[in-house]
């Protein structure tokens, strides 16, 4: 019980973020004609806020599943890098290990990196509860949005802009806090070039691929800039 109260305090600031983004996702799904249980399934098994929102118009447009899978890999690829630091920590958690891998979102990562445990607390149980409670916030938000969109006469017109707003906040945050400007500039230039060359219907995958490749090639320079700035 101590671990639960502790984890609830650590995660509560995340509640309203997940609530409102989850509502937007659930309402978008309902507006697109999907039954509420689809929102719940995606919240449980995908649990990728930004990608889930982006996925709605793509599903509606009939985007092939392999393309969706590839886009998910690129958009959430950052998890591969910062998740490496938690491999040994999660591996010691036994049966909880797969769940911790699935639920390592940006917000959960941030909490686990900075958390200060109270004396006598079971660290592994607290980590698990932090991840679980965060996902429960997300599931609740998605379910509430699906209910509002399906059973109440509420227009979801314009709510798809939440995806644009969400990514805009991420970009502004990255630009203001990161010491190296290369990642943001690389993504912007790659997206702009392929948008002009291939058009809005075909630019995304090539732009993400080239941006990822360039960032891998420039990773040493980016690290030097991060250390020296």
N, C-alpha and C positions, 0 to 999 in steps of 0.2 A: 504493500500500500504506500509506503514511503517513496518507492521508486515511481509509482504512478503520479503522486502529487508533484514530485520533483519534475518529472517529464512534462506534465501538463503546464507547469510554470514556464519551462523552457520553450515550449512550442506555441503557447497562446498568442504571441505576436504574429504567428503565421496564419492564425485562424481566419482573419478577415481577408487576407490576400487570397487564400484558397477558396474561401466562401464566394467572393464576388467573381473570381475567374471561373470557378466551377459552375456558378449560376449561368454565366454567359455561355459556357460550353453546353450545358444541358438545354438551354433555350434554343441555341443554334441547332442542336440535334433534333429537337422537336419541330422546329420550324422547317427543317429539311425532310420531315416525314418519318423519322425514326422513332420507334416505340421507346418509352422511358427505360426499359430494361437494357437497351443498348448502351445508354449513357452509364448505367451502373457497371456493366461488363467492362467497358473501356476504362472506367475509373479504377476498377479493381486490378485488371490485368495489364493495362498499358501504363496508367499513372504517369503521364507526361503532359503537363499542363499546356505548354506552348504548342507541342506537336498535336495534341488532341484538338485544339482549336483550329489549327491549320488544316487538320485532316478532314474537318466537316465539309468545307466547300470542295475539297478534292474528291471525297467520296461521292458527293452529289454530282460532280462532273464525270463520274465513272472512271477515275484514275486507276490504272491497273495496280494490283497489290504489290508486285515487285517494285514498282516506282515508289509507292508509299513506304515500303520497307527501306529502300535506299535513302529516301529523304529523311526518314526517322533516324537512320544511322548517322547522317551528316549533321542534322539539327541537334541531336543528343550526343554527338560524338565526344563532346567535352567530358562526359561522364567517364569515358574510358581512361582519361588522363588523371583526373583527380580521384577516381576510384582506386587507382593503383596504391595509393597511400593507406588504404583501409583493408587491403587483402588480408594481412596477418591478423589485424584486429577483429575482422569479421569471421575469419576462419576458426578462431578460438571459441566462437559462439555456437558451434555445433549445428543443430537443426535449424537455428535461426539464420544461418549463413546465407542461403539462397534468398530469403526474404529481404535481408539487409541489402543485398546486391540490387534487387528489383526496386527498392524504395529509396535509393540514395539520390534524392533530388538535390537541386541547388540549395534549397532551404535547409533540408536535413543535413547536408554536408556542412553548411555554415555553422549549424548548431553543434554538430559533433566535433568540429575543429576547435571551437572556443568554449565548450562546456566545462564547468568546474564542478566536480562532484562533491556532494556533501559527505562528511566523514561517515563511514560505515555503510555507504550505499553500494548496492550490487551494480557495478558499472555496466556489465553486459545486459542485465535486465533493463536498466535505464536507457541504454542505447536502443534496444529493441522497442521499448515503449515510445521513445521519441519518434522513431520511424513509423510505428503503427498509428500513433495519434495523428501525425501529420497526414497520413493517408486517409484516416477517418474524416478529417476535416475536408479533404478533397472529395471523398465519396459523398459526404453530406451536401456539399455545394453542388455537385453534379446532379444528385438526386432531386434537390430542391429546384434547380433550374429546369430539369426535365418535367417535374410536376407542374411548375408554373406555366411552362410552354404548352403542356398537353391538356391540362384541365382548367386553366383559367384563361380568360379572353385578354391576354396580354400580347401586344405586338412585339415581335423581336426585331423589327426593322432597325437597322443600323447597329445592332449588337455585335455583328461580325467585325466591326471596327475595333473591338476589344483586342483582337489578334494583332492588328497594326499598332495599337497603343502599347500593348504588352512588349512587343519587340522594340518599339521606339524607346521605351523606358530602359530596356536592357542595353541598347546601343549607347544611350546618353550616359548611363551608369558606367559602362565600360570605358567610354571616352574620358570621363572626368576622373575615374579612379586608377585606370591603368597607366603605368609610366611610359609604356611603349605605344605609339600610335599605329604601328605597323598592322596589327590584326584588324583594326577597324578600317583603315585605309585599304587594305588588301581586299576585304569583303566588299567595300563600296565600289572599288574600281572593277573587280571581277563581275559583280552584279550588273553594273552599268554597261560594261562592254558587251556582255552576252545578251543583255536586254535589247541593246541597239542592233546587235547582229542577228539574233534568233527570234526576237519578239517575246511578248509576255507569256506565251503558252509553252515555250520550250527552253527558256533560259535558265531555270532554277538549278536543275541537276548539273549541267556543265559549269555554272558559276560556283556552286558549292564544291565541286570536284577540284577545279583549278585553285580556288581559294585555299582549300585544305592542303593541296600539294605545295603551294607557295609557302604557306605557314610552316609546313614541315621542313622545307628547305631553309627557311629563315629562322628556325627556332633558336639557334645559337646566338644570332644577332639580337633577337627579341629578349633573350635571357640577359645578355650584356646590358641592354638598355634598361631593363627592369632593375638590375642591380646598381647601375651607375646613376640613374636619375634621382 
